[in-house]
Amino acid sequence: MMKYMPWLLAVIASWLIAAPFLLGYAETEPAMHNDVGVGAAMLLGALAWGVSEWRSHGLSTGMQAQRR
């Protein structure tokens, strides 16, 4: 389950970014700015974590070339 956690967090972060526009509360600026800001920070962190996990398990092209 832990290997999917960064990608699950990225999906949740994407929802936070899109929610004000999809649910119609984008005109409430404090709520919209909070959701988009937290979602963006969470998305960047989740993607960094996911890519580092991906690379550390040897799934990147650079790691595969070293194993040969």
mmCIF file of the N, C-alpha and C atoms, coordinates in Angstrom:
data_MODEL
# 
_entry.id   MODEL 
# 
loop_
_atom_site.group_PDB 
_atom_site.id 
_atom_site.type_symbol 
_atom_site.label_atom_id 
_atom_site.label_alt_id 
_atom_site.label_comp_id 
_atom_site.label_asym_id 
_atom_site.label_entity_id 
_atom_site.label_seq_id 
_atom_site.pdbx_PDB_ins_code 
_atom_site.Cartn_x 
_atom_site.Cartn_y 
_atom_site.Cartn_z 
_atom_site.occupancy 
_atom_site.B_iso_or_equiv 
_atom_site.pdbx_formal_charge 
_atom_site.auth_seq_id 
_atom_site.auth_comp_id 
_atom_site.auth_asym_id 
_atom_site.auth_atom_id 
_atom_site.pdbx_PDB_model_num 
ATOM 1   N N  . MET A 1 1  ? 0.824   -1.201 0.000   1.00 0.00 ? 1  MET A N  1 
ATOM 2   C CA . MET A 1 1  ? 0.000   0.000  0.000   1.00 0.00 ? 1  MET A CA 1 
ATOM 3   C C  . MET A 1 1  ? 0.865   1.261  0.000   1.00 0.00 ? 1  MET A C  1 
ATOM 4   N N  . MET A 1 2  ? 2.008   1.208  0.694   1.00 0.00 ? 2  MET A N  1 
ATOM 5   C CA . MET A 1 2  ? 2.841   2.409  0.790   1.00 0.00 ? 2  MET A CA 1 
ATOM 6   C C  . MET A 1 2  ? 3.426   2.829  -0.548  1.00 0.00 ? 2  MET A C  1 
ATOM 7   N N  . LYS A 1 3  ? 3.617   1.879  -1.479  1.00 0.00 ? 3  LYS A N  1 
ATOM 8   C CA . LYS A 1 3  ? 4.205   2.281  -2.748  1.00 0.00 ? 3  LYS A CA 1 
ATOM 9   C C  . LYS A 1 3  ? 3.228   3.084  -3.602  1.00 0.00 ? 3  LYS A C  1 
ATOM 10  N N  . TYR A 1 4  ? 1.946   3.006  -3.292  1.00 0.00 ? 4  TYR A N  1 
ATOM 11  C CA . TYR A 1 4  ? 0.939   3.787  -4.020  1.00 0.00 ? 4  TYR A CA 1 
ATOM 12  C C  . TYR A 1 4  ? 0.576   5.092  -3.317  1.00 0.00 ? 4  TYR A C  1 
ATOM 13  N N  . MET A 1 5  ? 1.074   5.292  -2.113  1.00 0.00 ? 5  MET A N  1 
ATOM 14  C CA . MET A 1 5  ? 0.692   6.454  -1.323  1.00 0.00 ? 5  MET A CA 1 
ATOM 15  C C  . MET A 1 5  ? 1.001   7.792  -2.001  1.00 0.00 ? 5  MET A C  1 
ATOM 16  N N  . PRO A 1 6  ? 2.178   8.001  -2.580  1.00 0.00 ? 6  PRO A N  1 
ATOM 17  C CA . PRO A 1 6  ? 2.431   9.301  -3.210  1.00 0.00 ? 6  PRO A CA 1 
ATOM 18  C C  . PRO A 1 6  ? 1.461   9.594  -4.350  1.00 0.00 ? 6  PRO A C  1 
ATOM 19  N N  . TRP A 1 7  ? 1.108   8.558  -5.094  1.00 0.00 ? 7  TRP A N  1 
ATOM 20  C CA . TRP A 1 7  ? 0.208   8.779  -6.228  1.00 0.00 ? 7  TRP A CA 1 
ATOM 21  C C  . TRP A 1 7  ? -1.218  9.025  -5.752  1.00 0.00 ? 7  TRP A C  1 
ATOM 22  N N  . LEU A 1 8  ? -1.621  8.392  -4.662  1.00 0.00 ? 8  LEU A N  1 
ATOM 23  C CA . LEU A 1 8  ? -2.928  8.659  -4.068  1.00 0.00 ? 8  LEU A CA 1 
ATOM 24  C C  . LEU A 1 8  ? -2.985  10.093 -3.541  1.00 0.00 ? 8  LEU A C  1 
ATOM 25  N N  . LEU A 1 9  ? -1.906  10.533 -2.908  1.00 0.00 ? 9  LEU A N  1 
ATOM 26  C CA . LEU A 1 9  ? -1.842  11.916 -2.432  1.00 0.00 ? 9  LEU A CA 1 
ATOM 27  C C  . LEU A 1 9  ? -1.868  12.907 -3.595  1.00 0.00 ? 9  LEU A C  1 
ATOM 28  N N  . ALA A 1 10 ? -1.261  12.560 -4.713  1.00 0.00 ? 10 ALA A N  1 
ATOM 29  C CA . ALA A 1 10 ? -1.290  13.441 -5.887  1.00 0.00 ? 10 ALA A CA 1 
ATOM 30  C C  . ALA A 1 10 ? -2.708  13.577 -6.431  1.00 0.00 ? 10 ALA A C  1 
ATOM 31  N N  . VAL A 1 11 ? -3.472  12.495 -6.400  1.00 0.00 ? 11 VAL A N  1 
ATOM 32  C CA . VAL A 1 11 ? -4.875  12.558 -6.852  1.00 0.00 ? 11 VAL A CA 1 
ATOM 33  C C  . VAL A 1 11 ? -5.691  13.432 -5.911  1.00 0.00 ? 11 VAL A C  1 
ATOM 34  N N  . ILE A 1 12 ? -5.490  13.268 -4.608  1.00 0.00 ? 12 ILE A N  1 
ATOM 35  C CA . ILE A 1 12 ? -6.217  14.088 -3.634  1.00 0.00 ? 12 ILE A CA 1 
ATOM 36  C C  . ILE A 1 12 ? -5.839  15.556 -3.782  1.00 0.00 ? 12 ILE A C  1 
ATOM 37  N N  . ALA A 1 13 ? -4.556  15.834 -4.003  1.00 0.00 ? 13 ALA A N  1 
ATOM 38  C CA . ALA A 1 13 ? -4.100  17.210 -4.200  1.00 0.00 ? 13 ALA A CA 1 
ATOM 39  C C  . ALA A 1 13 ? -4.706  17.808 -5.469  1.00 0.00 ? 13 ALA A C  1 
ATOM 40  N N  . SER A 1 14 ? -4.813  17.017 -6.512  1.00 0.00 ? 14 SER A N  1 
ATOM 41  C CA . SER A 1 14 ? -5.435  17.505 -7.746  1.00 0.00 ? 14 SER A CA 1 
ATOM 42  C C  . SER A 1 14 ? -6.893  17.845 -7.512  1.00 0.00 ? 14 SER A C  1 
ATOM 43  N N  . TRP A 1 15 ? -7.559  17.047 -6.693  1.00 0.00 ? 15 TRP A N  1 
ATOM 44  C CA . TRP A 1 15 ? -8.954  17.349 -6.359  1.00 0.00 ? 15 TRP A CA 1 
ATOM 45  C C  . TRP A 1 15 ? -9.043  18.670 -5.592  1.00 0.00 ? 15 TRP A C  1 
ATOM 46  N N  . LEU A 1 16 ? -8.128  18.893 -4.656  1.00 0.00 ? 16 LEU A N  1 
ATOM 47  C CA . LEU A 1 16 ? -8.142  20.144 -3.901  1.00 0.00 ? 16 LEU A CA 1 
ATOM 48  C C  . LEU A 1 16 ? -7.971  21.348 -4.830  1.00 0.00 ? 16 LEU A C  1 
ATOM 49  N N  . ILE A 1 17 ? -7.136  21.210 -5.834  1.00 0.00 ? 17 ILE A N  1 
ATOM 50  C CA . ILE A 1 17 ? -6.923  22.313 -6.776  1.00 0.00 ? 17 ILE A CA 1 
ATOM 51  C C  . ILE A 1 17 ? -8.168  22.548 -7.631  1.00 0.00 ? 17 ILE A C  1 
ATOM 52  N N  . ALA A 1 18 ? -8.821  21.483 -8.054  1.00 0.00 ? 18 ALA A N  1 
ATOM 53  C CA . ALA A 1 18 ? -9.963  21.607 -8.951  1.00 0.00 ? 18 ALA A CA 1 
ATOM 54  C C  . ALA A 1 18 ? -11.287 21.875 -8.228  1.00 0.00 ? 18 ALA A C  1 
ATOM 55  N N  . ALA A 1 19 ? -11.395 21.526 -6.962  1.00 0.00 ? 19 ALA A N  1 
ATOM 56  C CA . ALA A 1 19 ? -12.668 21.591 -6.240  1.00 0.00 ? 19 ALA A CA 1 
ATOM 57  C C  . ALA A 1 19 ? -13.338 22.966 -6.245  1.00 0.00 ? 19 ALA A C  1 
ATOM 58  N N  . PRO A 1 20 ? -12.618 24.065 -6.019  1.00 0.00 ? 20 PRO A N  1 
ATOM 59  C CA . PRO A 1 20 ? -13.314 25.358 -6.016  1.00 0.00 ? 20 PRO A CA 1 
ATOM 60  C C  . PRO A 1 20 ? -14.022 25.667 -7.337  1.00 0.00 ? 20 PRO A C  1 
ATOM 61  N N  . PHE A 1 21 ? -13.445 25.220 -8.426  1.00 0.00 ? 21 PHE A N  1 
ATOM 62  C CA . PHE A 1 21 ? -14.010 25.506 -9.734  1.00 0.00 ? 21 PHE A CA 1 
ATOM 63  C C  . PHE A 1 21 ? -15.132 24.526 -10.078 1.00 0.00 ? 21 PHE A C  1 
ATOM 64  N N  . LEU A 1 22 ? -14.962 23.280 -9.693  1.00 0.00 ? 22 LEU A N  1 
ATOM 65  C CA . LEU A 1 22 ? -15.970 22.263 -9.992  1.00 0.00 ? 22 LEU A CA 1 
ATOM 66  C C  . LEU A 1 22 ? -17.183 22.364 -9.085  1.00 0.00 ? 22 LEU A C  1 
ATOM 67  N N  . LEU A 1 23 ? -16.978 22.789 -7.851  1.00 0.00 ? 23 LEU A N  1 
ATOM 68  C CA . LEU A 1 23 ? -18.077 22.871 -6.897  1.00 0.00 ? 23 LEU A CA 1 
ATOM 69  C C  . LEU A 1 23 ? -18.663 24.274 -6.801  1.00 0.00 ? 23 LEU A C  1 
ATOM 70  N N  . GLY A 1 24 ? -18.080 25.228 -7.502  1.00 0.00 ? 24 GLY A N  1 
ATOM 71  C CA . GLY A 1 24 ? -18.667 26.557 -7.626  1.00 0.00 ? 24 GLY A CA 1 
ATOM 72  C C  . GLY A 1 24 ? -18.419 27.504 -6.464  1.00 0.00 ? 24 GLY A C  1 
ATOM 73  N N  . TYR A 1 25 ? -17.330 27.344 -5.737  1.00 0.00 ? 25 TYR A N  1 
ATOM 74  C CA . TYR A 1 25 ? -17.046 28.321 -4.693  1.00 0.00 ? 25 TYR A CA 1 
ATOM 75  C C  . TYR A 1 25 ? -15.750 29.086 -4.972  1.00 0.00 ? 25 TYR A C  1 
ATOM 76  N N  . ALA A 1 26 ? -15.415 29.204 -6.245  1.00 0.00 ? 26 ALA A N  1 
ATOM 77  C CA . ALA A 1 26 ? -14.205 29.943 -6.630  1.00 0.00 ? 26 ALA A CA 1 
ATOM 78  C C  . ALA A 1 26 ? -14.340 31.431 -6.335  1.00 0.00 ? 26 ALA A C  1 
ATOM 79  N N  . GLU A 1 27 ? -15.562 31.945 -6.275  1.00 0.00 ? 27 GLU A N  1 
ATOM 80  C CA . GLU A 1 27 ? -15.741 33.371 -5.977  1.00 0.00 ? 27 GLU A CA 1 
ATOM 81  C C  . GLU A 1 27 ? -15.504 33.681 -4.502  1.00 0.00 ? 27 GLU A C  1 
ATOM 82  N N  . THR A 1 28 ? -15.476 32.676 -3.650  1.00 0.00 ? 28 THR A N  1 
ATOM 83  C CA . THR A 1 28 ? -15.112 32.850 -2.241  1.00 0.00 ? 28 THR A CA 1 
ATOM 84  C C  . THR A 1 28 ? -13.589 32.753 -2.178  1.00 0.00 ? 28 THR A C  1 
ATOM 85  N N  . GLU A 1 29 ? -12.955 33.893 -2.358  1.00 0.00 ? 29 GLU A N  1 
ATOM 86  C CA . GLU A 1 29 ? -11.504 33.909 -2.568  1.00 0.00 ? 29 GLU A CA 1 
ATOM 87  C C  . GLU A 1 29 ? -10.674 33.275 -1.459  1.00 0.00 ? 29 GLU A C  1 
ATOM 88  N N  . PRO A 1 30 ? -10.956 33.521 -0.176  1.00 0.00 ? 30 PRO A N  1 
ATOM 89  C CA . PRO A 1 30 ? -10.112 32.870 0.845   1.00 0.00 ? 30 PRO A CA 1 
ATOM 90  C C  . PRO A 1 30 ? -10.173 31.343 0.771   1.00 0.00 ? 30 PRO A C  1 
ATOM 91  N N  . ALA A 1 31 ? -11.343 30.791 0.563   1.00 0.00 ? 31 ALA A N  1 
ATOM 92  C CA . ALA A 1 31 ? -11.471 29.333 0.475   1.00 0.00 ? 31 ALA A CA 1 
ATOM 93  C C  . ALA A 1 31 ? -10.790 28.804 -0.782  1.00 0.00 ? 31 ALA A C  1 
ATOM 94  N N  . MET A 1 32 ? -10.959 29.514 -1.884  1.00 0.00 ? 32 MET A N  1 
ATOM 95  C CA . MET A 1 32 ? -10.344 29.088 -3.142  1.00 0.00 ? 32 MET A CA 1 
ATOM 96  C C  . MET A 1 32 ? -8.820  29.147 -3.045  1.00 0.00 ? 32 MET A C  1 
ATOM 97  N N  . HIS A 1 33 ? -8.287  30.242 -2.499  1.00 0.00 ? 33 HIS A N  1 
ATOM 98  C CA . HIS A 1 33 ? -6.834  30.372 -2.368  1.00 0.00 ? 33 HIS A CA 1 
ATOM 99  C C  . HIS A 1 33 ? -6.270  29.316 -1.424  1.00 0.00 ? 33 HIS A C  1 
ATOM 100 N N  . ASN A 1 34 ? -6.990  29.018 -0.359  1.00 0.00 ? 34 ASN A N  1 
ATOM 101 C CA . ASN A 1 34 ? -6.530  27.993 0.572   1.00 0.00 ? 34 ASN A CA 1 
ATOM 102 C C  . ASN A 1 34 ? -6.474  26.630 -0.110  1.00 0.00 ? 34 ASN A C  1 
ATOM 103 N N  . ASP A 1 35 ? -7.542  26.243 -0.793  1.00 0.00 ? 35 ASP A N  1 
ATOM 104 C CA . ASP A 1 35 ? -7.569  24.933 -1.442  1.00 0.00 ? 35 ASP A CA 1 
ATOM 105 C C  . ASP A 1 35 ? -6.520  24.816 -2.533  1.00 0.00 ? 35 ASP A C  1 
ATOM 106 N N  . VAL A 1 36 ? -6.384  25.836 -3.346  1.00 0.00 ? 36 VAL A N  1 
ATOM 107 C CA . VAL A 1 36 ? -5.411  25.789 -4.436  1.00 0.00 ? 36 VAL A CA 1 
ATOM 108 C C  . VAL A 1 36 ? -3.987  25.805 -3.878  1.00 0.00 ? 36 VAL A C  1 
ATOM 109 N N  . GLY A 1 37 ? -3.727  26.622 -2.859  1.00 0.00 ? 37 GLY A N  1 
ATOM 110 C CA . GLY A 1 37 ? -2.387  26.681 -2.281  1.00 0.00 ? 37 GLY A CA 1 
ATOM 111 C C  . GLY A 1 37 ? -1.984  25.385 -1.593  1.00 0.00 ? 37 GLY A C  1 
ATOM 112 N N  . VAL A 1 38 ? -2.875  24.852 -0.775  1.00 0.00 ? 38 VAL A N  1 
ATOM 113 C CA . VAL A 1 38 ? -2.581  23.594 -0.089  1.00 0.00 ? 38 VAL A CA 1 
ATOM 114 C C  . VAL A 1 38 ? -2.473  22.456 -1.103  1.00 0.00 ? 38 VAL A C  1 
ATOM 115 N N  . GLY A 1 39 ? -3.356  22.449 -2.091  1.00 0.00 ? 39 GLY A N  1 
ATOM 116 C CA . GLY A 1 39 ? -3.317  21.417 -3.121  1.00 0.00 ? 39 GLY A CA 1 
ATOM 117 C C  . GLY A 1 39 ? -2.029  21.461 -3.925  1.00 0.00 ? 39 GLY A C  1 
ATOM 118 N N  . ALA A 1 40 ? -1.575  22.661 -4.266  1.00 0.00 ? 40 ALA A N  1 
ATOM 119 C CA . ALA A 1 40 ? -0.339  22.787 -5.047  1.00 0.00 ? 40 ALA A CA 1 
ATOM 120 C C  . ALA A 1 40 ? 0.871   22.322 -4.239  1.00 0.00 ? 40 ALA A C  1 
ATOM 121 N N  . ALA A 1 41 ? 0.947   22.722 -2.965  1.00 0.00 ? 41 ALA A N  1 
ATOM 122 C CA . ALA A 1 41 ? 2.057   22.283 -2.116  1.00 0.00 ? 41 ALA A CA 1 
ATOM 123 C C  . ALA A 1 41 ? 2.029   20.767 -1.933  1.00 0.00 ? 41 ALA A C  1 
ATOM 124 N N  . MET A 1 42 ? 0.840   20.237 -1.724  1.00 0.00 ? 42 MET A N  1 
ATOM 125 C CA . MET A 1 42 ? 0.690   18.795 -1.535  1.00 0.00 ? 42 MET A CA 1 
ATOM 126 C C  . MET A 1 42 ? 1.045   18.039 -2.814  1.00 0.00 ? 42 MET A C  1 
ATOM 127 N N  . LEU A 1 43 ? 0.642   18.575 -3.961  1.00 0.00 ? 43 LEU A N  1 
ATOM 128 C CA . LEU A 1 43 ? 0.948   17.934 -5.238  1.00 0.00 ? 43 LEU A CA 1 
ATOM 129 C C  . LEU A 1 43 ? 2.448   17.912 -5.497  1.00 0.00 ? 43 LEU A C  1 
ATOM 130 N N  . LEU A 1 44 ? 3.127   19.017 -5.256  1.00 0.00 ? 44 LEU A N  1 
ATOM 131 C CA . LEU A 1 44 ? 4.576   19.053 -5.449  1.00 0.00 ? 44 LEU A CA 1 
ATOM 132 C C  . LEU A 1 44 ? 5.282   18.059 -4.533  1.00 0.00 ? 44 LEU A C  1 
ATOM 133 N N  . GLY A 1 45 ? 4.861   17.997 -3.282  1.00 0.00 ? 45 GLY A N  1 
ATOM 134 C CA . GLY A 1 45 ? 5.460   17.051 -2.348  1.00 0.00 ? 45 GLY A CA 1 
ATOM 135 C C  . GLY A 1 45 ? 5.193   15.611 -2.738  1.00 0.00 ? 45 GLY A C  1 
ATOM 136 N N  . ALA A 1 46 ? 3.961   15.321 -3.145  1.00 0.00 ? 46 ALA A N  1 
ATOM 137 C CA . ALA A 1 46 ? 3.608   13.952 -3.534  1.00 0.00 ? 46 ALA A CA 1 
ATOM 138 C C  . ALA A 1 46 ? 4.369   13.520 -4.782  1.00 0.00 ? 46 ALA A C  1 
ATOM 139 N N  . LEU A 1 47 ? 4.497   14.429 -5.749  1.00 0.00 ? 47 LEU A N  1 
ATOM 140 C CA . LEU A 1 47 ? 5.234   14.088 -6.964  1.00 0.00 ? 47 LEU A CA 1 
ATOM 141 C C  . LEU A 1 47 ? 6.719   13.885 -6.678  1.00 0.00 ? 47 LEU A C  1 
ATOM 142 N N  . ALA A 1 48 ? 7.291   14.721 -5.813  1.00 0.00 ? 48 ALA A N  1 
ATOM 143 C CA . ALA A 1 48 ? 8.701   14.545 -5.447  1.00 0.00 ? 48 ALA A CA 1 
ATOM 144 C C  . ALA A 1 48 ? 8.898   13.209 -4.735  1.00 0.00 ? 48 ALA A C  1 
ATOM 145 N N  . TRP A 1 49 ? 7.996   12.879 -3.833  1.00 0.00 ? 49 TRP A N  1 
ATOM 146 C CA . TRP A 1 49 ? 8.085   11.606 -3.112  1.00 0.00 ? 49 TRP A CA 1 
ATOM 147 C C  . TRP A 1 49 ? 7.920   10.436 -4.080  1.00 0.00 ? 49 TRP A C  1 
ATOM 148 N N  . GLY A 1 50 ? 6.938   10.526 -4.970  1.00 0.00 ? 50 GLY A N  1 
ATOM 149 C CA . GLY A 1 50 ? 6.688   9.451  -5.923  1.00 0.00 ? 50 GLY A CA 1 
ATOM 150 C C  . GLY A 1 50 ? 7.854   9.218  -6.867  1.00 0.00 ? 50 GLY A C  1 
ATOM 151 N N  . VAL A 1 51 ? 8.433   10.288 -7.364  1.00 0.00 ? 51 VAL A N  1 
ATOM 152 C CA . VAL A 1 51 ? 9.568   10.154 -8.276  1.00 0.00 ? 51 VAL A CA 1 
ATOM 153 C C  . VAL A 1 51 ? 10.781  9.590  -7.533  1.00 0.00 ? 51 VAL A C  1 
ATOM 154 N N  . SER A 1 52 ? 11.005  10.027 -6.294  1.00 0.00 ? 52 SER A N  1 
ATOM 155 C CA . SER A 1 52 ? 12.143  9.487  -5.546  1.00 0.00 ? 52 SER A CA 1 
ATOM 156 C C  . SER A 1 52 ? 11.941  8.004  -5.240  1.00 0.00 ? 52 SER A C  1 
ATOM 157 N N  . GLU A 1 53 ? 10.725  7.596  -4.930  1.00 0.00 ? 53 GLU A N  1 
ATOM 158 C CA . GLU A 1 53 ? 10.441  6.179  -4.712  1.00 0.00 ? 53 GLU A CA 1 
ATOM 159 C C  . GLU A 1 53 ? 10.648  5.389  -6.001  1.00 0.00 ? 53 GLU A C  1 
ATOM 160 N N  . TRP A 1 54 ? 10.191  5.955  -7.090  1.00 0.00 ? 54 TRP A N  1 
ATOM 161 C CA . TRP A 1 54 ? 10.297  5.313  -8.392  1.00 0.00 ? 54 TRP A CA 1 
ATOM 162 C C  . TRP A 1 54 ? 11.764  5.100  -8.759  1.00 0.00 ? 54 TRP A C  1 
ATOM 163 N N  . ARG A 1 55 ? 12.571  6.137  -8.521  1.00 0.00 ? 55 ARG A N  1 
ATOM 164 C CA . ARG A 1 55 ? 13.999  6.041  -8.859  1.00 0.00 ? 55 ARG A CA 1 
ATOM 165 C C  . ARG A 1 55 ? 14.746  5.121  -7.903  1.00 0.00 ? 55 ARG A C  1 
ATOM 166 N N  . SER A 1 56 ? 14.367  5.120  -6.622  1.00 0.00 ? 56 SER A N  1 
ATOM 167 C CA . SER A 1 56 ? 15.113  4.309  -5.661  1.00 0.00 ? 56 SER A CA 1 
ATOM 168 C C  . SER A 1 56 ? 14.839  2.814  -5.824  1.00 0.00 ? 56 SER A C  1 
ATOM 169 N N  . HIS A 1 57 ? 13.739  2.472  -6.461  1.00 0.00 ? 57 HIS A N  1 
ATOM 170 C CA . HIS A 1 57 ? 13.424  1.063  -6.690  1.00 0.00 ? 57 HIS A CA 1 
ATOM 171 C C  . HIS A 1 57 ? 13.924  0.580  -8.043  1.00 0.00 ? 57 HIS A C  1 
ATOM 172 N N  . GLY A 1 58 ? 14.699  1.408  -8.736  1.00 0.00 ? 58 GLY A N  1 
ATOM 173 C CA . GLY A 1 58 ? 15.316  0.987  -9.977  1.00 0.00 ? 58 GLY A CA 1 
ATOM 174 C C  . GLY A 1 58 ? 14.393  0.964  -11.169 1.00 0.00 ? 58 GLY A C  1 
ATOM 175 N N  . LEU A 1 59 ? 13.361  1.779  -11.157 1.00 0.00 ? 59 LEU A N  1 
ATOM 176 C CA . LEU A 1 59 ? 12.421  1.766  -12.265 1.00 0.00 ? 59 LEU A CA 1 
ATOM 177 C C  . LEU A 1 59 ? 12.713  2.836  -13.307 1.00 0.00 ? 59 LEU A C  1 
ATOM 178 N N  . SER A 1 60 ? 13.698  3.668  -13.045 1.00 0.00 ? 60 SER A N  1 
ATOM 179 C CA . SER A 1 60 ? 14.035  4.687  -14.043 1.00 0.00 ? 60 SER A CA 1 
ATOM 180 C C  . SER A 1 60 ? 14.978  4.087  -15.078 1.00 0.00 ? 60 SER A C  1 
ATOM 181 N N  . THR A 1 61 ? 15.097  4.720  -16.215 1.00 0.00 ? 61 THR A N  1 
ATOM 182 C CA . THR A 1 61 ? 15.943  4.193  -17.281 1.00 0.00 ? 61 THR A CA 1 
ATOM 183 C C  . THR A 1 61 ? 17.408  4.194  -16.888 1.00 0.00 ? 61 THR A C  1 
ATOM 184 N N  . GLY A 1 62 ? 17.828  5.177  -16.092 1.00 0.00 ? 62 GLY A N  1 
ATOM 185 C CA . GLY A 1 62 ? 19.222  5.241  -15.659 1.00 0.00 ? 62 GLY A CA 1 
ATOM 186 C C  . GLY A 1 62 ? 19.593  4.079  -14.779 1.00 0.00 ? 62 GLY A C  1 
ATOM 187 N N  . MET A 1 63 ? 18.698  3.668  -13.902 1.00 0.00 ? 63 MET A N  1 
ATOM 188 C CA . MET A 1 63 ? 18.983  2.567  -13.003 1.00 0.00 ? 63 MET A CA 1 
ATOM 189 C C  . MET A 1 63 ? 18.999  1.240  -13.765 1.00 0.00 ? 63 MET A C  1 
ATOM 190 N N  . GLN A 1 64 ? 18.139  1.088  -14.756 1.00 0.00 ? 64 GLN A N  1 
ATOM 191 C CA . GLN A 1 64 ? 18.112  -0.156 -15.534 1.00 0.00 ? 64 GLN A CA 1 
ATOM 192 C C  . GLN A 1 64 ? 19.396  -0.300 -16.339 1.00 0.00 ? 64 GLN A C  1 
ATOM 193 N N  . ALA A 1 65 ? 19.935  0.785  -16.836 1.00 0.00 ? 65 ALA A N  1 
ATOM 194 C CA . ALA A 1 65 ? 21.157  0.714  -17.631 1.00 0.00 ? 65 ALA A CA 1 
ATOM 195 C C  . ALA A 1 65 ? 22.332  0.282  -16.760 1.00 0.00 ? 65 ALA A C  1 
ATOM 196 N N  . GLN A 1 66 ? 22.330  0.649  -15.476 1.00 0.00 ? 66 GLN A N  1 
ATOM 197 C CA . GLN A 1 66 ? 23.424  0.289  -14.594 1.00 0.00 ? 66 GLN A CA 1 
ATOM 198 C C  . GLN A 1 66 ? 23.388  -1.191 -14.220 1.00 0.00 ? 66 GLN A C  1 
ATOM 199 N N  . ARG A 1 67 ? 22.248  -1.809 -14.235 1.00 0.00 ? 67 ARG A N  1 
ATOM 200 C CA . ARG A 1 67 ? 22.130  -3.205 -13.838 1.00 0.00 ? 67 ARG A CA 1 
ATOM 201 C C  . ARG A 1 67 ? 22.630  -4.174 -14.899 1.00 0.00 ? 67 ARG A C  1 
ATOM 202 N N  . ARG A 1 68 ? 22.705  -3.764 -16.124 1.00 0.00 ? 68 ARG A N  1 
ATOM 203 C CA . ARG A 1 68 ? 23.076  -4.664 -17.218 1.00 0.00 ? 68 ARG A CA 1 
ATOM 204 C C  . ARG A 1 68 ? 24.497  -5.041 -17.204 1.00 0.00 ? 68 ARG A C  1 
# 
